[in-house]
Amino acid sequence: MSELFDAVDALVASRSPLPPPAERRRLRQAHALTLDEVAAALDVRRATVGAWESGRTEPRPPEREAYARLLKQLATLYPAPQSSTGAQQEDTGTAAPQTTTTAAPAAPAAPAAQAGPTGGAAEATATAEAEEPTAAPPAPARHAAATQRPVPRAERAPQSSRHPTARKAAPANTPAPGGAYAHGPLLVLDADTERNVTGYGVGGLILDVPAKSLPALVEWTLTEARLGSQKLHGSGKDGDPLLVLTEAACERYGLPAALSETERLAGRLAEGHKVIKQLERADWQLTKRGLGPWARIYRPAHGSRRQCVQLCIPSWRALDDRAWGHAAQLPPPELARVLGVYAARVMTPVGSTAVTGLQLMTALNPPTRASEPDASGRRYREHRPGSLGTEPVDPAPCEATDGHPVLAHLPRFHERGPGERLFEEAYDWARDLTDAECMQQHLVGLDVNLAFGAAANGAVVGLSSPPEHVTDPAFDPAVPGSWLVDLSHVDLSRVKVAGQWREIDGGLLPSPFTPSGQRPTGPAWYATPTVAYAVELGYDVTPVEAWVRRECGRFLDGWYKRLRDAYVATMADLDVAEKLSPHQFLQAMDGYKSRDPELGIVVDAVKMTVKGGIGKLQEKARGGGWKPGQAWPALARPTWRPDIRATVISRARVNMHRKMLALAAATGRYPVAVLSDCAVYAADGPSPLDVLPYGADGKTVPGSFRLGVSPGMVKHEGTQSVLWGADVLEQLGADGHVANLARYIKTGEVTAKDTGE
């Protein structure tokens, strides 16, 4: 009888019930098991287990019974709440086997964010910007063609072919994705040695990606992946999904892991590349920038179906290390965390931080809105008050950069002086140390947090109307514009500070009217905030002419607030909170990035979004084919606005001078160097508290520098010895030139690049 029982048992074992292939893979990955581990336990080859999970083969006795037992136990630990079936498509489509979706743990966290500008030229990164097609939000996915799985914290994460890593949670207060975009704004895609693709998303999300070609990947992203982000304004549009491809993922989808030198210089793949042809055959289009480090792949929108996907390829230098540090070298889960926090607090990246900063302005202040219904009940898109509108506006001739079409009448090599050109830039000023300063021990650098962001807050700028030319105008500080006026009579030795006349040593302060800090010598063009500051200092102004913008508003307020919140929230995650005492703040700032290096990357990216976004308002012509007098692509944007950039930078420089003036009037302490938002002072001690006179009540000089994390407040930039400073001044000084110590105060290092050698 026992022999009969054995035969019956063997018969049952040969038909042990198994879940569908996709569910087998889900259960293995839910428990963070690799194919190698399962294969070793069942004494089979790794490829055999892979074949069972793909449905190419079925297990046979005696392994089948053991495999069924494993899956049964895993199903008890990780039950599937729902299941759906998809059709298996050919390589040009999406492979959608039967799958089950398991909810991942709620993403831990992120409030909204914000940022500001830089005085230099805008970033020249090969990114897609104003060429975006219009797209509507997607309909909810009919079924999940990918498997989402939670990763137990106590167990190691699954490994891709190149990036084994542990998972980190998102910071506190990062909102979990939801609604139509249940899987968040982005995925970082990686491939293993068997060409299986895994997507890493926000909040620890991991998805199996079934697409086997780039056209199929785009289709899957738009129809099944549930990726994207909610619009930031009621009249705006939802954010497109972002796919970040590792080197392994590039190779999986037929793209090179790195661009050739020719492709790098062109900023894109050649038009005839096989992957571009695949996209064309599938009726997908690329913007004019082609398939480069940042690329948009789209079809014209039809109805409510979303039709646009953004690609980011770090190995093609999409993530500039000036803004993103070492992010491009992070393993996929950690890179997803960095980009996910940035996306939640700023917006989903759409290019360089400069491009993203510019796009954020439009996302928060859209140019159009839905009209009221007409007699037939139909609505139309109409201009939205307070925005920059949909059409570009020519600058005033004094505001235009060299080579702009409005200056085509000038001789080719004509050099415009201050009486012809508005030149509002950040400070680059330095002086020699006085005898008294040489007797002190230290040079202390103070750096203003998000200085250009703080300057953008409350800035009144022109909107969608062109500038109006006025001769002999009466100056009005409430009207944005450019004014030709002589400010050479303003004497910094006797000025009004907080409404009171004060005598100071004006020769030890930079002029507030020029980036070089040198006193102006005659009429020059200035933005409204600069002229208004001359009036604030107690002097009359008599403009000769002006270009003014009567239609105006605080266009950048929402932009500043979002970037400000992003910066402050991320700093709080690094244990640098608002409302700390000066001593507490300095202590919290000591090594703050080392507490979470990935969030440190986010902080730097937010700061560069501020600077780059303002710089991008005056993007210059680039490329060998451009000739002076010809338009370049950036001029087609309503956000090509050098007048707005000038207003922000003017306010930032004036804010800096006002603080230095207040400190000088109260303490007799003067800066020895200023570079943009960093001022260097001589002091007896190495701390900012040796420069700033804080009282027992925790208050310092009203209107001067204050230590803290909020935009407009200052942090410690660095300290060097006075002997170091004297050596640098001697080393770099020549022909009356004084080296700017603020450029080197942070590290003390002076490189050949810095000296111009």
Secondary structure, DSSP 8 states (H G I E B T S, - for coil): -HHHHHHHHHHHHHT-----HHHHHHHHHHTT--HHHHHHHHTS-HHHHHHHHHTSS---TTHHHHHHHHHHHHHHHS--S-EE------TTS-----EE--------B---------SS---------TT----------SS-SS-B----TTS-----SS---------TBB----GGGTT-SEEEEEE-TT--EEEE-GGG-EEEE---SHHHHHHHHHHTS---B--SSTTS--B--EEEE-HHHHHHTT--SS--HHHHHHTS--TT-HHHHHHHHTT-EE-TT-SSSEEEEE---BTTB--EEEEE-GGGT-S-HHHHTTGGGS-HHHHHHHHHHHHHHT----SSHHHHHHHHHHHHS-SEEE----TTS---EEE-TTS--SS-----TTTS-TT-GGGTTS-TT----TTTSB-----EEE----HHHHTSSEEEEEEETTHHHHHHTT--EE-SS--EEEES----TTS-EEEEEE-TT--TTEEEETTEEEE--GGGS--TTSTT-----SEEEEEHHHHHHHHHTT-----SEEEE-SSEE-TTHHHHHHHHHHHHHHHHHTT--TT--HHHHHHHHTTGGGG-HHHHHHHHHHHHHHHHHHHGGG----STT--TTS--GGGGSTT--HHHHHHHHHHHHHHHHHHHHHHHHHH---EEEEETTEEEEEESSSSGGGTS---TTS---TTS--BSSSTTSEEEEEEEEHHHHHHHHHHH-BTTB---GGGTTTT----HHHHT-
